C-alpha cells in the first residue's frame, strides 16, 4: 500500500505522455442512495490536435471538450488501484479512444489518492463499494452523459489494475471469500480488514455485479487468492488476465494464478517476464522517477532486471485494444 501514491496528485504533470488525439472531458456523478459523489474523466474519439490539457495539477495530452465523433461506440470503464486516480492508465485510455472507443474512469472515493477527504483504504468497506462505483459509472455513461446516445449499450468492457482488478472480477460476477484473509491479515497502519471480517457487519452489504459488462481486462489483481472456483462460477464473459512475474505492494504472483485456475472459462492469461506489480501503470517521466525514489519507493517507476516499461506498454496497450476489438465487435 504505497503512501507515495498520494503524492502523485501533486506530481502528475511529471508522468510520461503519448501523442494521442483523444478528446477528454471531465465528469461528475452526484451522490445518491447508492453511493457518494464520483469524479473522473472520459476519453473519446474526436477530430483535433492534442495539446497539454491541465486539470488542476494534472497534465495530459488530449483535445479538451471537443465534440464527440462516431456512433454506436463501445464503452470501456476503468478502475484504478489503491492510492490511484482516474488518469493512472491514461495510455490505455488514449489507445482505445484513438481506435473508436469511449473510455470512462473515476476516482474511487474510499481509496483514491485524489480523494483525501473520503479515503479509508484500511476499511474493507472500500472493497465493498468499488464494484458499486463502477455500476454507477456505467449508469451515468448510458444515461445522463450528454453523448450517451453514441454508446452501444451491448458493447461494454472493463479494465482494472490491482484493487481495480479485484473490482472487475466482482463486477463480472465474482464473489471473493474474504474469510480466507484471516490466514494472512494485511498488516499496514490503519488496516482493519480482519477485525471487520470477524465482526461481520461491514460485509452484510451485498457485492454489486453488472451483467452489462461483456469483456474484462484484469491486470495483477489484488485479493486474487480469495477467489475460489465456486466464487467465480458465475463469470461468463471473456477475460484477458495479466500477471507480473514478481508481484509487489501486497500482490503476489499466486493471486493471478489462482484466478486463472478458478475461472470457469479459460482466460487469455499472460505472465509478463521480469515485471513487478507497478509495470502496469503508465510509464513515468525521469522527474517523477526521481521523486518517488527520493521518497524511498523507486519500484513505482523503476523496473528491475532490464525491464523496459515504455516498450512493454506499447505492446500491452496494443494487446488490450486487440482483445476488446475482438470481444466487443461491431454488430
Backbone as numpy.savetxt, mean C-alpha at the origin, in Angstrom:
# Nx Ny Nz CAx CAy CAz Cx Cy Cz
9.28 -1.37 13.04 8.43 -0.19 13.04 9.32 1.05 13.04
9.62 1.59 11.93 10.68 2.57 11.79 10.21 3.97 12.17
10.78 4.52 13.24 10.42 5.86 13.66 10.80 6.89 12.61
11.85 6.61 11.84 12.29 7.58 10.84 11.24 7.83 9.77
10.33 6.86 9.57 9.30 7.07 8.55 8.45 8.29 8.87
8.35 8.63 10.16 7.59 9.82 10.51 8.26 11.07 9.96
9.57 11.05 9.83 10.28 12.22 9.32 10.12 12.37 7.81
9.62 11.35 7.15 9.45 11.45 5.70 8.41 12.49 5.34
7.50 12.78 6.25 6.52 13.83 5.99 7.21 15.17 5.75
8.42 15.32 6.31 9.20 16.54 6.13 10.15 16.39 4.95
10.65 15.16 4.73 11.72 14.97 3.76 11.26 14.47 2.41
9.97 14.41 2.16 9.49 13.81 0.92 9.97 14.51 -0.34
10.28 15.79 -0.33 10.81 16.39 -1.55 12.12 15.75 -1.99
12.76 14.98 -1.12 14.05 14.38 -1.46 13.89 13.03 -2.13
12.65 12.57 -2.31 12.46 11.28 -2.96 12.82 11.37 -4.42
13.38 10.29 -4.95 13.66 10.24 -6.38 12.34 10.26 -7.12
12.30 10.93 -8.26 11.06 11.03 -9.02 11.28 10.56 -10.44
10.18 10.24 -11.10 10.25 9.79 -12.49 9.50 10.79 -13.36
9.71 10.70 -14.65 9.14 11.68 -15.56 7.85 11.16 -16.16
6.87 10.89 -15.31 5.57 10.45 -15.80 4.74 11.63 -16.24
3.64 11.34 -16.94 2.73 12.40 -17.38 1.37 12.25 -16.73
1.32 11.64 -15.55 0.06 11.40 -14.89 -0.52 12.69 -14.34
-1.86 12.78 -14.37 -2.54 13.83 -13.64 -2.53 13.48 -12.16
-2.63 14.50 -11.32 -2.62 14.30 -9.88 -3.64 15.24 -9.25
-4.51 14.65 -8.42 -5.55 15.43 -7.78 -5.69 14.95 -6.34
-5.76 15.87 -5.39 -5.95 15.49 -4.00 -7.40 15.08 -3.74
-7.59 14.21 -2.76 -8.93 13.82 -2.36 -9.07 13.93 -0.84
-10.26 14.27 -0.41 -10.63 14.30 1.00 -11.95 13.58 1.16
-11.95 12.57 2.00 -13.15 11.77 2.24 -13.64 12.09 3.65
-14.84 12.64 3.79 -15.29 13.07 5.12 -15.49 11.89 6.07
-15.36 12.16 7.35 -15.69 11.17 8.37 -17.17 10.80 8.26
-17.46 9.55 8.54 -18.85 9.11 8.55 -19.00 8.00 9.60
-20.13 7.33 9.59 -20.38 6.30 10.59 -19.41 5.13 10.46
-18.76 4.98 9.32 -17.86 3.85 9.10 -16.42 4.16 9.45
-16.06 5.44 9.67 -14.67 5.72 9.99 -14.33 7.20 9.94
-13.08 7.52 10.28 -12.64 8.92 10.31 -12.38 9.48 8.92
-12.12 10.78 8.87 -11.80 11.44 7.61 -10.53 10.84 7.01
-10.50 10.75 5.69 -9.35 10.21 4.96 -8.84 11.26 3.99
-7.52 11.33 3.85 -6.92 12.20 2.85 -6.02 11.37 1.94
-5.86 11.83 0.72 -5.03 11.08 -0.21 -4.93 11.77 -1.55
-4.67 10.98 -2.57 -4.48 11.53 -3.91 -4.89 10.51 -4.95
-5.16 11.02 -6.14 -5.52 10.19 -7.29 -4.61 10.55 -8.45
-4.01 9.53 -9.05 -3.27 9.67 -10.31 -4.18 9.16 -11.43
-4.08 9.76 -12.61 -4.98 9.39 -13.69 -4.40 9.84 -15.02
-4.88 9.28 -16.13 -4.37 9.71 -17.44 -4.81 11.14 -17.75
-3.90 11.89 -18.29 -4.24 13.23 -18.76 -3.23 13.64 -19.83
-3.55 14.71 -20.52 -2.67 15.23 -21.55 -1.98 16.46 -20.99
-0.67 16.42 -20.90 0.05 17.57 -20.37 1.49 17.21 -20.08
2.27 18.21 -19.78 3.68 18.03 -19.46 3.84 18.06 -17.94
4.44 17.03 -17.34 4.55 17.02 -15.88 5.50 18.09 -15.37
5.18 18.60 -14.21 6.04 19.54 -13.50 6.20 19.04 -12.06
7.03 19.71 -11.28 7.14 19.38 -9.87 5.95 19.96 -9.13
5.06 19.09 -8.68 3.85 19.52 -7.99 4.11 19.46 -6.49
3.94 20.58 -5.82 4.16 20.65 -4.38 2.82 20.68 -3.66
2.66 19.78 -2.73 1.49 19.76 -1.88 1.99 19.75 -0.45
2.01 20.92 0.19 2.66 21.02 1.48 4.13 20.71 1.32
4.64 19.72 2.07 6.06 19.40 1.96 6.38 18.43 0.84
5.37 18.03 0.06 5.52 16.95 -0.91 5.77 17.49 -2.31
6.72 16.91 -3.01 6.98 17.25 -4.40 6.93 15.99 -5.24
6.07 15.97 -6.26 5.94 14.81 -7.13 5.84 15.29 -8.58
6.29 14.47 -9.53 6.16 14.85 -10.94 4.75 14.51 -11.44
4.01 15.50 -11.87 2.63 15.26 -12.31 2.09 16.51 -13.00
0.88 16.37 -13.52 0.15 17.51 -14.07 -1.01 17.77 -13.12
-0.88 18.80 -12.30 -1.82 19.04 -11.20 -3.20 19.42 -11.73
-4.20 18.66 -11.29 -5.62 18.97 -11.54 -5.97 19.07 -13.02
-5.23 18.39 -13.89 -5.58 18.45 -15.30 -6.85 17.63 -15.56
-7.57 17.89 -16.64 -8.78 17.12 -16.93 -8.44 15.65 -17.16
-9.30 14.78 -16.66 -9.13 13.34 -16.84 -9.43 13.00 -18.29
-8.59 12.17 -18.90 -8.86 11.68 -20.25 -9.13 10.18 -20.19
-10.06 9.73 -21.00 -10.36 8.31 -21.04 -11.71 7.98 -20.42
-12.15 6.76 -20.68 -13.43 6.28 -20.14 -13.33 4.77 -19.93
-14.17 4.25 -19.08 -14.15 2.82 -18.80 -12.82 2.35 -18.25
-12.19 3.17 -17.42 -10.83 2.88 -16.96 -10.83 2.01 -15.70
-9.83 1.14 -15.58 -9.69 0.36 -14.34 -9.19 1.24 -13.20
-9.53 0.84 -11.99 -9.11 1.54 -10.78 -8.22 0.63 -9.94
-7.11 1.16 -9.45 -6.26 0.45 -8.49 -6.16 1.31 -7.23
-6.46 0.71 -6.08 -6.34 1.41 -4.80 -5.07 0.93 -4.10
-4.42 1.85 -3.37 -3.09 1.60 -2.81 -3.11 1.77 -1.29
-2.45 0.84 -0.59 -2.35 0.88 0.87 -0.88 0.85 1.28
-0.47 1.84 2.06 0.93 1.97 2.48 1.23 1.12 3.70
2.51 1.04 4.08 2.93 0.35 5.29 2.88 1.27 6.50
3.23 0.74 7.67 3.20 1.54 8.90 4.16 2.73 8.78
3.69 3.91 9.20 4.50 5.11 9.09 4.54 5.70 7.70
3.87 5.07 6.74 3.92 5.51 5.36 2.92 6.60 5.05
2.73 6.84 3.77 1.84 7.92 3.32 1.34 7.58 1.93
0.42 8.38 1.43 -0.24 8.04 0.17 0.70 8.04 -1.03
1.83 8.74 -0.94 2.73 8.82 -2.08 3.92 7.90 -2.01
3.96 6.98 -1.06 5.13 6.13 -0.88 5.41 5.18 -2.03
4.41 4.96 -2.89 4.59 4.09 -4.05 4.19 4.86 -5.32
4.62 6.12 -5.34 4.23 7.00 -6.45 4.71 6.48 -7.79
5.85 5.77 -7.81 6.36 5.28 -9.09 5.42 4.24 -9.70
4.87 3.37 -8.85 3.88 2.39 -9.32 2.64 3.12 -9.83
2.17 4.11 -9.06 0.98 4.85 -9.44 1.17 5.57 -10.76
2.32 6.20 -10.95 2.60 6.92 -12.19 2.63 5.97 -13.38
3.26 4.80 -13.19 3.34 3.81 -14.27 1.94 3.35 -14.68
1.10 3.08 -13.70 -0.26 2.63 -14.00 -1.08 3.73 -14.66
-0.98 4.95 -14.13 -1.76 6.05 -14.70 -1.34 6.35 -16.13
-0.03 6.28 -16.40 0.45 6.52 -17.76 -0.07 5.46 -18.73
-0.45 4.30 -18.19 -0.96 3.21 -19.03 -2.49 3.16 -19.06
-3.16 4.16 -18.49 -4.61 4.22 -18.60 -5.39 3.82 -17.37
-4.73 3.67 -16.22 -5.40 3.34 -14.98 -5.67 4.60 -14.15
-6.71 4.54 -13.34 -6.90 5.51 -12.26 -6.35 4.85 -11.00
-5.53 5.57 -10.24 -4.89 5.02 -9.04 -5.19 5.95 -7.86
-5.75 5.39 -6.80 -6.12 6.18 -5.63 -5.42 5.63 -4.39
-4.83 6.53 -3.60 -4.13 6.13 -2.38 -4.52 7.08 -1.25
-4.53 6.55 -0.03 -4.89 7.35 1.14 -3.83 7.19 2.22
-3.88 8.08 3.20 -3.16 7.90 4.46 -4.09 7.17 5.42
-3.65 6.01 5.93 -4.45 5.33 6.94 -4.35 6.11 8.25
-5.46 6.58 8.81 -5.40 7.52 9.93 -4.70 6.99 11.18
-4.73 5.69 11.43 -4.20 5.17 12.68 -2.72 4.80 12.63
-2.11 4.77 11.42 -0.68 4.45 11.41 0.12 5.10 10.29
-0.42 6.14 9.66 0.34 6.88 8.67 1.28 7.84 9.35
2.48 8.01 8.79 3.41 9.00 9.29 2.92 10.43 9.08
1.92 10.60 8.21 1.36 11.93 7.94 0.17 12.25 8.85
-0.24 11.29 9.67 -1.45 11.46 10.51 -1.04 11.60 11.97
-0.31 12.65 12.26 0.26 12.80 13.59 -0.79 12.95 14.68
-1.95 13.48 14.36 -2.98 13.71 15.37 -3.79 12.45 15.69
-3.77 11.49 14.80 -4.64 10.31 14.99 -3.89 8.99 15.06
-2.59 8.97 14.76 -1.89 7.69 14.60 -1.71 6.98 15.93
-2.01 5.66 15.91 -1.83 4.78 17.06 -1.35 3.43 16.53
-0.13 3.36 15.98 0.31 2.12 15.33 0.43 0.95 16.28
0.58 1.21 17.60 0.67 0.13 18.56 -0.67 -0.38 19.04
-1.74 0.17 18.50 -3.10 -0.25 18.84 -3.58 -1.18 17.72
-4.03 -2.36 18.07 -4.44 -3.31 17.03 -5.67 -2.83 16.26
-6.33 -1.79 16.79 -7.44 -1.20 16.05 -6.98 -0.70 14.68
-5.69 -0.33 14.56 -5.18 0.11 13.27 -5.30 -0.99 12.22
-5.15 -2.24 12.65 -5.24 -3.36 11.71 -6.69 -3.71 11.39
-7.58 -3.42 12.30 -9.01 -3.66 12.06 -9.56 -2.60 11.11
-9.11 -1.36 11.27 -9.67 -0.26 10.50 -9.16 -0.20 9.07
-7.94 -0.68 8.83 -7.32 -0.52 7.52 -8.21 -1.03 6.36
-8.70 -2.27 6.39 -9.54 -2.71 5.28 -10.80 -1.87 5.10
-11.35 -1.37 6.21 -12.52 -0.48 6.11 -12.15 0.82 5.41
-10.92 1.32 5.67 -10.45 2.51 4.95 -10.47 2.28 3.44
-10.02 1.11 3.03 -9.96 0.81 1.59 -11.36 0.72 0.99
-12.28 0.10 1.71 -13.67 0.05 1.22 -14.23 1.45 1.04
-13.96 2.32 1.99 -14.47 3.69 1.91 -13.81 4.45 0.76
-12.53 4.15 0.50 -11.86 4.76 -0.65 -12.52 4.33 -1.95
-12.81 3.06 -2.09 -13.49 2.58 -3.30 -14.88 3.20 -3.42
-15.60 3.26 -2.30 -16.92 3.91 -2.32 -16.80 5.34 -2.86
-15.79 6.05 -2.39 -15.61 7.44 -2.82 -15.29 7.52 -4.30
-14.40 6.66 -4.76 -13.99 6.73 -6.16 -15.12 6.36 -7.11
-16.03 5.51 -6.67 -17.16 5.11 -7.51 -18.38 5.99 -7.30
-18.30 6.90 -6.32 -19.45 7.74 -6.00 -19.14 9.22 -6.10
-18.75 9.85 -4.99 -18.58 11.31 -4.99 -17.45 11.84 -5.87
-16.42 11.03 -6.16 -15.32 11.56 -6.96 -15.86 12.13 -8.27
-15.48 13.36 -8.64 -16.11 14.03 -9.79 -16.06 13.26 -11.10
-15.02 12.43 -11.30 -14.92 11.69 -12.56 -15.19 10.20 -12.36
-16.03 9.88 -11.39 -16.34 8.47 -11.11 -16.96 7.75 -12.31
-17.67 8.48 -13.16 -18.31 7.85 -14.32 -17.28 7.32 -15.32
-16.04 7.76 -15.20 -14.99 7.29 -16.11 -14.35 5.98 -15.65
-14.72 5.50 -14.45 -14.15 4.27 -13.90 -15.07 3.09 -14.20
-14.49 1.98 -14.59 -15.24 0.74 -14.78 -15.31 0.02 -13.43
-16.48 -0.07 -12.80 -16.58 -0.67 -11.47 -16.32 -2.17 -11.45
-16.23 -2.78 -12.63 -15.94 -4.21 -12.71 -14.44 -4.49 -12.85
-13.62 -3.43 -12.85 -12.17 -3.59 -13.05 -11.42 -2.85 -11.95
-11.48 -3.40 -10.75 -10.84 -2.77 -9.59 -9.73 -3.67 -9.06
-8.55 -3.09 -8.87 -7.41 -3.83 -8.33 -6.92 -3.19 -7.04
-6.01 -3.89 -6.39 -5.44 -3.44 -5.12 -3.94 -3.62 -5.15
-3.20 -2.64 -4.57 -1.76 -2.75 -4.37 -1.46 -2.39 -2.93
-0.68 -3.24 -2.23 -0.34 -2.93 -0.86 1.01 -3.49 -0.46
1.71 -2.74 0.40 3.04 -3.10 0.88 3.03 -3.19 2.40
3.67 -4.26 2.95 3.85 -4.42 4.39 2.49 -4.50 5.07
2.17 -3.57 5.98 0.82 -3.58 6.54 -0.22 -3.39 5.45
0.18 -2.71 4.37 -0.72 -2.59 3.23 -0.97 -3.93 2.55
0.03 -4.82 2.58 -0.17 -6.16 2.06 -1.16 -6.94 2.91
-1.00 -6.84 4.23 -2.00 -7.43 5.14 -3.39 -6.88 4.82
-3.48 -5.57 4.63 -4.76 -4.92 4.35 -5.41 -5.52 3.11
-4.61 -5.74 2.08 -5.15 -6.31 0.85 -5.63 -7.73 1.03
-4.88 -8.54 1.79 -5.31 -9.92 2.01 -6.65 -9.97 2.72
-6.87 -9.07 3.67 -8.17 -9.01 4.34 -9.23 -8.51 3.37
-8.93 -7.45 2.62 -9.92 -6.87 1.73 -10.44 -7.87 0.69
-9.57 -8.78 0.24 -10.01 -9.75 -0.78 -10.59 -11.02 -0.17
-10.80 -11.03 1.15 -11.51 -12.15 1.76 -10.79 -12.87 2.87
-9.55 -12.47 3.19 -8.79 -13.18 4.20 -9.17 -12.80 5.62
-8.95 -13.74 6.53 -9.19 -13.53 7.96 -7.99 -14.04 8.73
-7.16 -13.14 9.27 -5.98 -13.57 10.02 -6.37 -14.18 11.36
-5.53 -15.05 11.85 -5.70 -15.62 13.19 -4.79 -14.83 14.11
-5.32 -13.74 14.67 -4.50 -12.85 15.50 -3.90 -13.56 16.71
-4.58 -14.58 17.21 -4.09 -15.24 18.42 -2.75 -15.94 18.19
-2.39 -16.19 16.93 -1.08 -16.76 16.65 0.04 -15.80 17.03
-0.27 -14.52 17.13 0.73 -13.54 17.55 1.15 -13.73 19.00
0.32 -14.39 19.80 0.63 -14.54 21.21 1.89 -15.37 21.43
2.29 -16.14 20.43 3.53 -16.92 20.54 4.76 -16.07 20.30
4.57 -14.88 19.72 5.70 -14.01 19.41 5.21 -12.57 19.34
4.91 -12.00 20.50 4.30 -10.68 20.56 5.24 -9.61 20.03
4.73 -8.68 19.22 5.56 -7.55 18.80 6.06 -6.79 20.03
7.33 -6.41 20.03 7.91 -5.79 21.23 8.58 -4.48 20.88
7.79 -3.46 20.61 8.34 -2.12 20.45 7.52 -1.18 21.32
8.05 -0.05 21.70 7.38 0.84 22.66 5.97 1.21 22.22
5.03 1.06 23.11 3.65 1.45 22.84 2.80 0.37 22.21
3.39 -0.79 21.89 2.58 -1.83 21.26 1.75 -2.58 22.31
0.44 -2.65 22.05 -0.49 -3.29 22.98 -1.23 -4.46 22.33
-0.74 -4.93 21.18 -1.50 -5.92 20.44 -1.84 -7.16 21.26
-0.83 -7.76 21.89 -1.10 -9.02 22.59 -2.02 -8.81 23.78
-1.85 -7.71 24.48 -2.78 -7.36 25.57 -4.20 -7.27 25.03
-4.36 -6.62 23.89 -5.69 -6.44 23.31 -6.25 -7.76 22.76
-5.39 -8.60 22.21 -5.85 -9.89 21.71 -6.38 -10.74 22.86
-5.66 -10.75 23.96 -6.10 -11.53 25.13 -7.42 -10.98 25.68
-7.53 -9.64 25.69 -8.74 -9.02 26.24 -9.94 -9.21 25.32
-9.71 -9.10 24.01 -10.72 -9.51 23.04 -11.65 -8.45 22.50
-11.92 -7.36 23.22 -12.97 -6.45 22.79 -12.62 -5.72 21.50
-11.33 -5.39 21.30 -10.93 -4.66 20.10 -11.20 -5.49 18.85
-11.13 -6.80 18.97 -11.33 -7.67 17.82 -12.79 -8.01 17.58
-13.68 -7.44 18.39 -15.10 -7.75 18.22 -15.65 -7.17 16.92
-15.06 -6.06 16.45 -15.50 -5.47 15.19 -15.08 -6.36 14.04
-16.01 -6.78 13.20 -15.64 -7.69 12.11 -14.75 -7.00 11.09
-13.85 -7.77 10.49 -13.01 -7.25 9.42 -13.84 -7.04 8.16
-13.48 -6.03 7.40 -14.23 -5.66 6.21 -13.59 -6.30 4.98
-14.40 -6.97 4.18 -13.97 -7.53 2.90 -14.69 -6.77 1.78
-14.13 -6.79 0.59 -14.73 -6.05 -0.51 -14.63 -6.86 -1.80
-15.75 -7.42 -2.21 -15.77 -8.29 -3.39 -15.63 -7.51 -4.69
-15.63 -6.19 -4.63 -15.41 -5.39 -5.85 -13.97 -5.47 -6.33
-13.05 -5.86 -5.45 -11.64 -5.99 -5.83 -11.47 -7.28 -6.61
-10.95 -7.21 -7.83 -10.87 -8.36 -8.73 -9.46 -8.90 -8.91
-8.45 -8.19 -8.41 -7.06 -8.64 -8.52 -6.24 -7.86 -7.51
-5.17 -8.48 -6.99 -4.38 -7.82 -5.95 -2.89 -8.10 -6.11
-2.09 -7.06 -5.91 -0.64 -7.18 -5.80 -0.28 -6.96 -4.34
0.33 -7.97 -3.73 0.68 -7.94 -2.31 2.20 -8.01 -2.21
2.83 -6.97 -1.60 4.28 -6.90 -1.51 4.73 -7.03 -0.06
5.49 -8.07 0.23 6.09 -8.31 1.55 5.10 -8.07 2.68
4.03 -8.86 2.75 2.96 -8.57 3.71 3.36 -8.74 5.16
2.99 -7.79 5.99 3.10 -7.94 7.44 2.04 -8.92 7.91
2.33 -9.63 8.99 1.40 -10.60 9.60 1.05 -11.74 8.65
1.88 -11.97 7.65 1.57 -13.06 6.72 1.46 -14.40 7.40
2.28 -14.63 8.43 2.26 -15.92 9.12 1.00 -16.13 9.93
0.18 -15.09 10.07 -1.09 -15.21 10.80 -2.26 -15.60 9.89
-1.97 -15.84 8.62 -3.02 -16.27 7.69 -2.87 -17.77 7.44
-3.84 -18.53 7.89 -3.86 -19.98 7.65 -4.61 -20.28 6.37
-4.58 -21.54 5.95 -5.34 -21.94 4.76 -6.82 -21.70 4.97
-7.31 -21.97 6.18 -8.72 -21.72 6.47 -9.02 -20.23 6.42
-8.07 -19.42 6.89 -8.28 -17.98 6.90 -8.26 -17.35 5.52
-7.66 -18.02 4.55 -7.60 -17.49 3.18 -8.50 -18.28 2.22
-9.30 -19.17 2.75 -10.11 -20.05 1.90 -11.10 -19.29 1.02
-11.53 -18.12 1.47 -12.53 -17.36 0.72 -11.93 -16.49 -0.37
-10.61 -16.42 -0.45 -9.97 -15.57 -1.47 -10.14 -16.23 -2.84
-10.76 -15.51 -3.76 -11.05 -16.09 -5.08 -10.50 -15.25 -6.22
-9.70 -14.23 -5.92 -9.18 -13.37 -6.98 -7.71 -13.69 -7.22
-7.20 -13.38 -8.42 -5.78 -13.62 -8.69 -4.90 -12.68 -7.87
-3.77 -13.22 -7.40 -2.85 -12.47 -6.55 -1.44 -12.56 -7.12
-0.78 -11.43 -7.23 0.65 -11.39 -7.49 1.31 -11.09 -6.14
2.12 -12.02 -5.65 2.69 -11.95 -4.32 4.20 -11.77 -4.41
4.68 -10.68 -3.85 6.11 -10.38 -3.86 6.70 -10.54 -2.46
7.93 -11.05 -2.39 8.60 -11.23 -1.11 10.04 -10.75 -1.22
10.51 -10.09 -0.17 11.94 -9.80 -0.08 12.65 -11.07 0.40
13.87 -11.22 -0.01 14.63 -12.41 0.41 15.05 -12.31 1.87
15.29 -11.10 2.36 15.87 -10.92 3.69 14.89 -10.38 4.72
13.75 -9.83 4.29 12.80 -9.28 5.24 13.32 -8.02 5.91
12.67 -7.66 7.01 13.07 -6.47 7.75 11.88 -5.79 8.38
12.13 -4.93 9.38 11.10 -4.15 10.06 9.98 -5.04 10.61
10.35 -6.21 11.12 9.37 -7.12 11.70 8.73 -8.07 10.72
8.97 -7.87 9.42 8.44 -8.78 8.40 9.52 -9.79 8.06
9.16 -11.07 8.12 10.11 -12.15 7.87 9.81 -12.81 6.52
10.80 -13.44 5.90 10.54 -14.15 4.64 9.41 -15.18 4.76
9.24 -15.75 5.96 8.19 -16.75 6.11 6.79 -16.15 6.01
6.65 -14.83 6.17 5.32 -14.23 6.07 4.73 -14.42 4.68
5.47 -14.03 3.65 4.97 -14.21 2.29 4.89 -15.69 1.92
5.87 -16.47 2.40 5.86 -17.90 2.08 4.62 -18.58 2.66
4.23 -18.19 3.85 3.02 -18.75 4.46 1.80 -18.41 3.64
1.71 -17.16 3.19 0.58 -16.75 2.36 0.57 -17.52 1.05
1.72 -17.69 0.43 1.80 -18.40 -0.85 1.27 -19.83 -0.71
1.61 -20.49 0.39 1.14 -21.86 0.61 -0.35 -21.91 0.94
-0.85 -20.89 1.62 -2.21 -20.93 2.14 -3.27 -20.47 1.15
-2.90 -19.67 0.17 -3.89 -19.19 -0.79 -4.50 -20.37 -1.56
-5.82 -20.38 -1.74 -6.45 -21.51 -2.42 -6.13 -21.60 -3.90
-5.83 -20.46 -4.51 -5.41 -20.43 -5.91 -3.94 -19.99 -5.93
-3.11 -20.76 -6.61 -1.68 -20.48 -6.62 -1.41 -19.07 -7.09
-0.68 -18.27 -6.30 -0.40 -16.90 -6.73 0.78 -16.84 -7.70
0.92 -15.69 -8.33 2.14 -15.37 -9.07 3.14 -14.92 -8.03
3.94 -15.86 -7.53 4.79 -15.65 -6.35 6.22 -15.37 -6.77
6.76 -14.24 -6.31 8.10 -13.83 -6.72 8.92 -13.41 -5.50
10.06 -14.05 -5.34 11.01 -13.69 -4.29 12.13 -12.88 -4.96
12.39 -11.70 -4.46 13.36 -10.81 -5.07 14.73 -11.06 -4.46
15.67 -11.61 -5.21 17.00 -11.95 -4.65 17.70 -10.75 -4.04
18.34 -11.00 -2.88 19.18 -10.01 -2.19 18.42 -8.81 -1.62
17.11 -8.82 -1.72 16.35 -7.64 -1.31 15.99 -7.67 0.17
15.88 -6.48 0.75 15.32 -6.29 2.06 13.90 -5.77 1.95
13.25 -5.63 3.09 11.84 -5.25 3.12 11.58 -3.93 2.40
12.45 -2.94 2.62 12.18 -1.62 2.09 12.49 -1.48 0.60
12.93 -2.55 -0.03 13.21 -2.50 -1.47 11.96 -2.17 -2.27
10.78 -2.42 -1.69 9.54 -2.18 -2.43 9.08 -0.73 -2.35
9.71 0.07 -1.50 9.41 1.50 -1.47 10.12 2.20 -2.62
9.56 3.32 -3.05 10.14 4.05 -4.17 11.59 4.40 -3.88
12.45 4.38 -4.89 13.86 4.72 -4.68 14.04 6.10 -4.07
15.08 6.22 -3.25 15.38 7.48 -2.56 16.42 8.29 -3.35
16.35 9.58 -3.17 17.43 10.44 -3.69 18.63 10.34 -2.76
19.80 10.77 -3.19 20.97 10.77 -2.29 20.73 11.58 -1.02
19.99 12.68 -1.14 19.73 13.51 0.05 18.91 12.76 1.09
17.86 12.06 0.65 17.04 11.31 1.59 17.81 10.14 2.18
18.63 9.50 1.36 19.46 8.40 1.87 20.37 8.87 2.99
20.95 10.07 2.83 21.81 10.60 3.89 21.00 10.92 5.14
19.79 11.43 4.96 18.95 11.79 6.10 18.62 10.57 6.95
18.17 9.50 6.33 17.79 8.32 7.12 19.02 7.65 7.71
20.15 7.72 7.02 21.39 7.18 7.58 21.79 7.95 8.83
21.61 9.27 8.79 21.94 10.09 9.95 21.06 9.76 11.15
19.85 9.24 10.88 18.93 8.83 11.94 19.14 7.37 12.35
20.18 6.74 11.81 20.52 5.39 12.23 19.71 4.28 11.59
19.00 4.58 10.49 18.18 3.56 9.84 18.42 3.58 8.32
19.65 3.32 7.90 19.99 3.44 6.48 19.27 2.44 5.59
18.79 1.33 6.18 18.16 0.29 5.36 16.89 0.76 4.66
16.29 1.85 5.11 15.11 2.37 4.44 15.45 2.76 3.00
16.64 3.25 2.79 17.06 3.69 1.46 18.23 2.90 0.89
19.11 2.39 1.75 20.33 1.74 1.28 20.14 0.23 1.25
20.32 -0.36 0.10 20.12 -1.80 -0.07 21.46 -2.51 -0.07
21.52 -3.66 0.58 22.77 -4.39 0.74 23.06 -5.30 -0.46
24.26 -5.82 -0.44 24.65 -6.89 -1.37 24.52 -6.51 -2.84
24.79 -5.24 -3.13 24.77 -4.82 -4.52 23.39 -4.72 -5.13
22.34 -4.75 -4.32 20.97 -4.65 -4.84 20.74 -3.25 -5.40
20.23 -3.17 -6.62 20.00 -1.90 -7.30 18.50 -1.61 -7.28
18.08 -0.75 -6.35 16.64 -0.50 -6.19 16.04 0.21 -7.41
16.79 1.12 -8.00 16.29 1.84 -9.17 16.03 0.85 -10.32
16.99 -0.02 -10.59 16.81 -1.01 -11.65 15.68 -1.96 -11.31
15.61 -2.38 -10.04 14.53 -3.28 -9.63 13.17 -2.63 -9.86
13.02 -1.37 -9.53 11.71 -0.73 -9.67 11.30 -0.56 -11.12
12.27 -0.42 -12.01 11.89 -0.40 -13.43 11.20 -1.71 -13.80
11.74 -2.83 -13.35 11.14 -4.13 -13.65 9.88 -4.37 -12.81
9.94 -4.02 -11.54 8.81 -4.20 -10.63 7.58 -3.44 -11.14
7.75 -2.16 -11.45 6.63 -1.35 -11.94 6.04 -1.96 -13.22
6.93 -2.41 -14.12 6.46 -3.01 -15.37 5.71 -4.31 -15.12
6.19 -5.12 -14.17 5.54 -6.40 -13.88 4.19 -6.20 -13.20
4.11 -5.21 -12.32 2.82 -4.89 -11.68 1.82 -4.43 -12.74
2.27 -3.58 -13.64 1.40 -3.12 -14.72 0.93 -4.29 -15.57
1.84 -5.16 -15.94 1.48 -6.30 -16.78 0.46 -7.19 -16.09
0.62 -7.39 -14.79 -0.33 -8.22 -14.04 -1.73 -7.60 -14.08
-1.82 -6.32 -13.78 -3.14 -5.69 -13.77 -3.75 -5.62 -15.16
-2.94 -5.40 -16.17 -3.49 -5.40 -17.53 -4.07 -6.76 -17.90
-3.39 -7.82 -17.44 -3.87 -9.17 -17.75 -5.09 -9.55 -16.93
-5.13 -9.11 -15.67 -6.20 -9.53 -14.76 -7.39 -8.59 -14.72
-7.21 -7.38 -15.23 -8.31 -6.42 -15.32 -8.45 -5.98 -16.78
-8.70 -6.93 -17.68 -8.69 -6.61 -19.10 -9.90 -5.79 -19.53
-9.73 -5.13 -20.65 -10.87 -4.41 -21.23 -11.94 -5.41 -21.63
-13.21 -5.03 -21.51 -14.30 -5.95 -21.91 -14.21 -6.32 -23.38
